[in-house]
Every structure is written in structure tokens, then in C-alpha cells.
Amino acid sequence: MIQSLRPKLFVPIALLAAAPGVAAVDDAAIEAATTSVVPQVVTWRRDFHQNPELSNREVRTSRIVAEALRKMGLQVRTGIAHTGVVAVLEGGRPGPTIALRADMDALPVTEQVDVPFKSVATAEYRGEKVGVMHACGHDAHTAILLGTARVLAGMREQLPGVVMFVFQPAEEGAPEGERGGAKLMIDEGLFATTKPEAMFGLHVFSTLNAGHVGYRTGPLMAASDSFRIVVTGRQTHGARPWGGVDPIVTASQIVMALQTIVARQVDITQYPAIVSVGAIKGGIRNNIIPDSVEMVGTFRTFDPKVREQVIERIKRIATDTATAAGATATFALGPDPNPVVVNEAALTQRAVATLERVAGKDHVELMPYLTVSEDFAYYGQQVPSFFYFVGSTPQGQDAVTAPSNHSPKFFLDEGALPLGVRTLTALALDYLQGKQ
């Protein structure tokens, strides 16, 4: 457990920036410290990339993270939400408490990028042997936060307040039958010892070029739910389909009908919505019509009322289509759905000023609504939070057509790493030092 934290001291922000005898950390100091730590950040990132681990299995990654943080002299807690790591840095002066977060898990994707540190790792996922790849950039997030921790630890005496460094497992979702991620970290007492006044997180993103950052005030990323539909028919010989009830044909009809939810049944003029089936499994042999077919998918919404509408429509389409075919269908939601990621307005206003100063105003972009999701949203339900994006596609390449996050061809321009460290460090320092 985290031990010996000072009681939280509330000091007027104006006094923090003007504490006598202690110079505030300026941008030149941030730049110098970032430059010195970047080679190690690159080394960390390449190591994590070459040795990826799936959700709730980040054993090696969390061990390396914890060891690095202890060498920085930080108080470290391990084992929260299975493999999560939390470190605390106490500054040399009283001040606010903030938290910075990175996620550590990789995806069941076989890498197709030819780099010297390419992943050849494999693992078992949903009963199948799969390749494992940091296809979403969490290797970069972990390395960036480690670099930020090293920079801030080197400024400990000048630092007013407390910084929590949260290294989270299972952002991509826990394995079937398990819990994990941000929700479990909170449930297991992430903020029980000390609770931040604000929390910051970042994500490398292929739709932005390296050197650029993106943000949005208010709702940014969609709420996400997973679902499972099982269609049950009656098994028969493939040469005599009239002798049974075909769940494969029925499942196909359900998949097509689900597309009418967004196209015809939900008002998407204010907020977008998405319904997608990601996997279908049924049957084992070419001439046997099976008893059942399983489908798993996801839907994304930005409004609680729309979410309830989508749930009701998926259930109705699945059960009524199955009934019309003489089959049956069951519908179930997955556990711990992600809420909408919402950037708190006042904190966002302060954060954007920091980003524009550090990255350059011309390199800070307003993002559209994003139908991808993030369980960082759970932290935002606890404390004011700000989440932003750091471009990962090489300059000169069209970011619109670049391989996206989650693609086996996702490529990270390592120019994203120093910008990530600089912006995250500056966001932390500006908040702690009371810059408006």
C-alpha cells in the first residue's frame, strides 16, 4: 500500500506560483529535461513493443514499470486490478494533487510492420492462438508516462503538491469472465489513500501527424458496450436443410437487420451512433448445419437515452428475426461498459492554453466526436479530467489514409514520444504551479 502520504493541504493557487525563494519551473527547463530523458523513453517503448502482453496479463510490463519507478525514488504500489502499478511523487512544497495515467495492454493482432523491434509474440485469446501487438500505441503511453515521471522526479524540490502516476492494465477490455481496467482500479481503492483534484491522460493517434495534438471540450469519445447474441436452431445434414432450422442463415439476417438501427431507427443528427458485429462463430463441418451460432459485437453512443434505444432495438431485432425463422436468440450485454469520455470544460480551457504554448498553436487541432472509446472515462466520473491525442503518423504522410490504431500495420512515428513527454509534463506543472 502507499504509505506516509502527507495530508492534503489546500493552498490558494496564486500563492503556489509565487512561493518565496523557489523559482517556478519554466518551459526551458521542461525542454532540457525532456531532451535528456528521450533516449530512455525510446528504449522503453521499443522494449514494450517487442514484448507485448494482453489485457490482465501485463506481468513483465508492470514489473519493468515498477522497478523503474522505484529507482526514481517514488512510492510504488503494485497488484491493483491484477497488474496495475501506481506511484506517488511528493513535491518539496505543499500544493494540489493530480494524477497522470497510461495504459499498458496490447491487442490480439499479428504485426505486419517491418521494424527491428517487431513483435513476434503469441498468446491464447478466446481459445485461439493469436499474434500479440501494441497496435494501439499503449507501449508509447507507458514509455511517455515513465519519461514524465523521471522528469518530474528530477524537479521534486521545486514541485508544489503531489503527482500520482497510474499505469493501468486492460484498457482494451478484460478477458471473458474477468474484470479489469480503470473501473476495477477504482473499485480496488485507486483513490482510497489520496484523491487527485484533476487527472490527465493522452493517446497516440494515427489520424494526426507527428508534432500535432488534438482535443475536444465536453464529450470526446463514445460510450462503448459489448454484446453477445446466441442464435439456436436445430442441427441437420447440409444436404437436407429443411430437416432442421439453420442458425447461420438466421444470424446473417440479424447482422443485416442490425444495420438499420443507425441507418433508420436512431436520430444521429446530434450525436453519432455505431452498431458493429465483430465475430461470428458457428459450425464445424461443410455439410453439417449446426445447432447454434454465436455473435459478439459492440455499439457506441454519446447519450444515455440513445444507448437505451439501441439496446432495446438490438434485442428486438435478434429475438424477432430468430422467431420468424423458427429459431431462438438470446441477447446479453458485456460487463463494465465504458462511459463517454468527457473533458471538463474549465480544466480543458487551462489545458489547451498549455498545449498551444508547448506544441505551438498551429499544431493544436479541434477533434470531431470519436466513436472509439476509452475507459479513462471512469476517472472522469470521479474527478475533473482532460484527455488528448498526440499524432503518430509521420509528417508528409496522409494521416487520413494511414493505417489506423488497431491495424496490424499501425506505425508510430517516434517523434510522438518527446512531444508526449513535454505536453504531459507541462500540463502537470502548469496545474501544480497554478498557471491559468
N, C-alpha and C positions, 0 to 999 in steps of 0.2 A: 504494500500500500504506500501511497505518497505520504511522507512523514514531514513534520516540523514546518509546515507552511505557516507564514505569519498570518494573523487575522487580517482580513481585507480592510484596507484603510482608504477612506474616501477623502480625496483632496481635490479642491477646485482645479479644474483643468488649466486655468490661467496660471496658477501657481506652479504646476508641474513644469511648464515650459520655461518658467523664469526662476527655477530653483537657484539660489545663490551659490556661486562658487563652482557650479557644474555646467560645462558647455553642452548645449544640445548637439546631438549627432546630426550632421548635415549630409547633403547628397554626395559631396566629395568623399566623405568617409564611407558611405554605403558603397559607392562605386569602387573604391580601393579594396574594401573588404570582400566584395563580390568577386572582383578580378582574382584575388588571391585564392578563393575557395573553388572557383570554377573547374580547375583541373580535377579536383577530388570529386566534384559533383558529376562530371563526365564519367569518371571511373566507376562511381557508384551506379550511375544509370546503366552503363554497359553491362556491368555485372548482374544487376537485377534483370536486364533484358535477356541475357543469355541463360538465366536460371529462373524462369517464371514459375509461379505457383498459383493454382486455382484457389477460389474462394474458400475460406476457413482452413486452408492448407498452407498458409504462408509462413511455415515454420522457419525455414532458412532465412527468408527475408526479414522476419521480425527479430531473429537473433542478431543479424548484422546491424539492424537499426538500433536495437537496444545497446549493443556493445559500443557503437559509435556515439550514442548519446551519453553513455556513462563516461566515456573518455573526455567528453566536453564538460564534465563535472555537473551534469544535470541529475535531478531526482527522477528515477525511472520506475515505472510500473509496467509489468508485463502480464499477459494472460487474460486481459479483459476482452470479452467477446471472442474467446478462443485464442487468437493470435495477435490481438491488438496491443499496441505499445503507446504509453502516454508518458511524456517527460515534462518537467516543470522547471522553468528558469526564473529564479527570483532576482530581480534587479537590485542595484545598490541603493535605490531610493524608493520611497512609497509611491504608489500610483495605482492605476486601474489594472484589471486582469483581462487578458484577451486570450483567444485560442486560435491556433492555425492548424489546418487539417490536410492530410494527404491520404490517399487510398493505395493499397499495396497489391491487390489481386490481379491476376491475369485472366485470359479467356481461353476456352477450348477451341483454338484456331491454329491451324498449321501455317507457320510463317512462310511467305513467298518473297521476302525481301532479302537480297543478297548483300549482307553486311558481314564483316569479320566476326561480329558477336551475335550472329543469327541464332535464334533458339531452335534447338532440335529436341527439346523436352517433350515428353508424352505423359499422359495420365489417363485415368479412367473417369469418364463423365457419363452419367445416365446409362451405365452398363456397357459403354463402348470405349475402346481405346482411341484417344484423340491427341492431336498435337496441342501444345500449350504455347501461347504467345502473348506478350504485352501489346495486344492490338489496339488498346485504348489509351496507352500512354501513362499508365499508373506507375511504371518504372521511373518515368520522368518526374512525376509528382513526388514520389518518395525521395528521390535524389535532391530535388529542389528544396523540399522541406528540411532535409538533413543539412543542406548547404545554408539555408536560412538560420537554422538552429546554431550552426557553427559561427555565423556572422554575429548573431545577437549575443551568443555566449561570450564572444570576444569583446563585447561592449557592456558587459554585465554591470560594471560600476556606474556607468552613465545612464543605465536603463531605469526609468521610473515605472515600477509595477511588476507584474508577473505575466509570463507567457507560458501557455500550455501548448505543447506540440502533440497533436493527435495523429497517430499512424493507424489507420483503420483497415481492417480486413473486410472482405466480402462485400464490397460496394456493388459488384456485378450480380449479387444475389447468392444466398446460401444454397448449398446442395439440397436436393429434395429430402425432406424430413428433418432438416436442421434449421436453426435460426442463426443470424449473423448480421454484420454490418452496423451502421450508425444506430439503428433502433436498439440493438442488443447492447451496444456500448453504453448507451444512455440508461437502459434498464439495469445494467450491471454496475451503475454508480460512477459513470464518467465524470459527472459534475457534483458528486456527493461531497468531495473534500473541498473543492473550490469551483466556483461557477464564474465563467467569464462574463464581462459586460458586452462583449462583441466577439464574433467569430468570422474568420476569413478562410476561403478556400479557392483553389484555382483548378483549371483543367486545360491541358493542351488540346488544340482543336484543329482539325485538318482544313476547315473552311476559312481559316485565317492564315495569311502568310507569316512567316517568322518575322519578328520585330513589331507585330501588331497585337493589340489586346482588344477584347470585346466585352461588353457589359449590357445590362438592361435593368432599369429600375422596376421594382414590383415583380409580378410573375415572370419568370425567365424560362424555366424548364418544366415540362409537363409532369403531372402525377402519372405514375405507371402502376398498372395492375397486371398480374399474370392470371391465366385461367386454364382450366383443363376440361375438355369435353370428351366423354367416352360414349361412342355410339355402339349399341349392342343389337346385332341382328340374329341370324340363325345360319350356322355353317352348312355348306353343301358343296357338292362337286362343281368345279368351274364349268363343266360341260352341261350342267343341269341347274342353271341359276334360279329357275322357277321353283326348285325344290327347297329353297331357303330364303333368307332376307339378307340382301347384300349391304353390309355396313360401309363398304368402300364407296359405292355409288352415293349412298346417303350422306357420308361425310363430305364428299365432293360437293354435293348440293348445299350443304351447310356452309362450307367455305365460301362459295359464290354468294350465297344469300347474306352472309355477314358483311359483305362489301356494301350492301345497300344501307347499312346503319349510318355510315358517314355520308354516303352519296345522296341519301333520300330521307333520313329519319332524324338527323341532328342538325340544329341551326349552327353552322360553322362560320357565320359572318362576324361573330365577336371573338371566339376562341377556336383554334383548330382542334380536331379530334382524329384519332387513328385507331383502327382495329386491324390486327395482323395475326395470322396463324403462322407459327414458326416451325412446327414439326408435326408430321402425321406418321403414325406407326400402326400397321395392321397387316396381318397375313404373314405367311412363311414360305408359300409354295405357289408356283404359277397356275396350278389347276385346282386350287382349293380356295373357295370364298370363305373368309374367316368368320368367326363369331363376333369379333369386335374390332373397333378402330379407336385409337387414342389420338386426340389432337391437343396441342398446347400452343398458347399464343399470348399476346399482350394487347392491351389497349391503353391509350394515352388521352388524358383530358386535362383541362385547366380550371374547370368549375365543378364543385361538388354535385350540383343538380344534374349537370350533363353526365357526370360519372354514373349516377344512379340510373339515368335513362339508358346509358349504354349497357350496363349490367342487365337490366330488365329485358332489353332487346336481344342481347346475345342468348340469354336463357330461353326466351320465347322462340327465337328462330331455331335453336338447336332442338328443343323438345318438339315443337310443332312439325318441323321438317321430318324428324325421325318418325313421329306418329303417322304422318302422311305416307311414309314408305313401309309402315308395318314394323318399324324398329323402335327402340327406345334410346333416349340420350340423357346423360347426367351432366350437370354443369357445376363446377366448383372454382372458387377464387383461390389464388395462391396466398400464402401468409405474408404479413408485413408489406403491404403495398407502399410505394414511395409517394409521399405528398408532393404538391407543387413546390418547386424551389422559388422562394420569394426573397428578393433583395430589399431589405428595409430601406425606406426612402431617405431618411436623414443620413444613415450610415453610407448609403450609396453616393449621395452628394459629396460627402467628405472623401470617399474612396476614389471617385472619378477625378477629383482635383489632384490627388496623389498620382494616379495613373498617368494623367496628362502631363504632369511635371516630369515624371521619371521616364516614360516611354516616348513623350512628345505628343502634343495634341493631335497632330495629323495621323498618328498611329493608334489612336483610341477610337474604336468603332462601336456604334449602337447595334446590338444584335436583335434579330427578329425573335418571335416566340420560337422556342426549340422544343420539338416533340420527343427528343431524347429526355431521359430522366436521370436523377441523381439522388441518392439517399442522404446527401448533405442537407436536404430539406428538413430532416428530423432535427438537426441542430437549430435551424431557423425557427422551429416551433418552441425552442427553449430560450434562445437569446437572439437579439438583433444580429443579422448575418449578412455577409456580402460574398458572392461567388462570381468569378470572372474567368475569361478564357484567354489563353496565350497561344498565338499562332504557331503551327508546327510544320506547315508546308513551305518548302524552300522558296525564297524570293525569286521571282521570274517565272515560277510555275503557276498555272491557273489553279487557285485554291478551290474553285467551284467544281472542277472535274478531278481533283486529286483523290486518290483512294481515301475513303473515309475512315474514321475511327471504327473499329471492329472489323475492318477488312484485313485479309491475310497480306495485303500489300501496303498496309498503313506504314508510312515512313515519317519519322520525326527528325526535322532539322534541329541539330543540337544547339543552334543559335537560340532556341526557345529556353534553354536552361539558364543562362545568365540573366535573361530578361525576367524569367520566373523568380529567380532569387532576388533580383533588385526590386521588383514590384512588391513581392510579398514582404520583404524586409522593410521597405519604405511604408507600406500600409501599417505594419506593426508599429514602427517607430512614430509615425505621424499620429497614430491614435494615442499611444502612450505619452507622447510629448505634448499632446493637446493641440496639434495643428488643425485649423479649421479649413 
